[in-house]
Structures are given as structure tokens and as C-alpha cells.
Amino acid sequence: KQLVQAWAYKYDEEHHRGIDPHSDAGQVSVNLWLTPNEANLDRESGGLIIWPELPPSDWSFGQSNHDTAAIKAHLASKASTISTTTTSSEASNIIL
């Protein structure tokens, strides 16, 4: 297999909201934090929430990745039946 797509995000004091929920449509997904721990000003936030849920089969790639309102509504409808995993935002953390 070959790498088909790669993403990178940089956050600083001007960009700190994080990434909206979306679907990673790959066989492998890698998330890496290179931020020093002291840069996280709210230790109760950060990290990654993983929902083990596929998007509805009739959704397009765009809807699965950019329609934040629909994604949040879909996840909310599944919240009582799905256990999420929340990762740490510790520096040099990598999630496969």
C-alpha cells in the first residue's frame, strides 16, 4: 500500500480551537502531537476523542468530513450506545 493522503495542522496563540469531528477514511490513521506540555493552558482539554462509528452509508466524503452540524447530530444520536476513547494531549504522543 502507499500513502494516499497526509494532513498537518499548526496551532499557535491565534489558532487554538482544535479540529471539528470528522471521518478518517483510511486503513491507517496517525495522529501526532509535538506540542510541549506547558503549551496546553487547560489540562482538562486537548487530546483526541475517538468515536468507533462509521458515517451513514448514504453520506458523501464531503459530508463525512465537512458538515460539522450533521456529524455532531449523528454522533449525539449514537452517544448512548457507543463508548468513545479520549486520548491524552501529552507532548510527543502518537495515536495509530
Secondary structure, DSSP 8 states (H G I E B T S, - for coil): -----------BTTB-S--------SS---EE----GGG-S-TTS-S-EE------TT--HHHHHH-HHHHHHHHHHHTTT---EE----TT-EE-
